[in-house]
Every structure is written in C-alpha cells, then in structure tokens.
C-alpha cells in the first residue's frame, strides 16, 4: 500500500474520514468511521475528481454520499426492474442503512453520476466508483422522478451504459433510490 501524502491525510482529517487503499488505476475511495460531518457544503458548480464518494460506514456500508452534489445513494440499487409507481413506492419504503426517507432521484441527479469518456464520448460512472450491481447494458435504463414537459405520461430515464436518456412511457425499468440533494419532482 502506498503511503498517503500529507495533503491527502490533512483532507481526510478535515472530513473525519479514512482513505481506503485503491488499485492504482482507480481513484481513492473514502470510508467514514465517524458520525460526521462527512463533507463541506456541496455545490453543483464544483467538480471533484478524487475522493468524491464516501461509503457511509455508520449506515452499514449500504449507502454512499456524493460529496459533489450532497445526494446519498444506495450503494447497491434495486436489482430488478419494475414500473414507475412500484419503483417510487419501493424507494418510499426502503430502509437502506437503517434509514428511511428514500426517493426516486431527479433525472439531473442520476445524470450527475456520469462522466463523459474523452475518446468515445459515452458517459459512464467514473473509474473507481464504490457502487455495486449497476446495470450497464445498452438497453438498461433507470427511472427518475422527473416528468416530461411534453407529456404527463412520460418520465425521464437515464442509462449507465452510455449516458443516454429521455422521456419514456411506463415500461419496466431499473431504479436506484436516493436521499437529500435537490429534492424531487412530483411523482
């Protein structure tokens, strides 16, 4: 394991976290051992290229804080697909990490997890992300809580295969619950 730099240690101490070892090809992940605070005030105009995600140890390692946006995500999304109303209800009832208050994320929140590849232009989850079980095949889409302005019968979805998305009718899609952040559109 490489020795952490003084700057990395100072940053970790400031956030009350410990840095976990990461493979050389990925970014270092954060894992907290304290009750917080875990981060400075998030702001959607900041771009964190390292130490962006905090695995919340005091939530049984079942949730991840995105320090860039302030959204807390399930570390492992729901592993089956279903219609929108079932997805919203399942998030409402979720007790991930021993906490309630989960919801479907806004389309912008889902898209904020994606980074465009400079070569292919496809947007995917950043290297070294701490999430488990994300569906990334070309036909896999995740529900959002964002209704389309063109039709009340359609809701925005996001793909973690290439970043594609748009308004879709209520077919079965995957879903990933979130807490905090910007809030939700009417579901």
Order of alpha helices (4+ residues) and beta strands (2+ residues): alpha-beta-beta-beta-beta-beta-alpha-beta-alpha-beta-beta-beta-beta-beta-beta
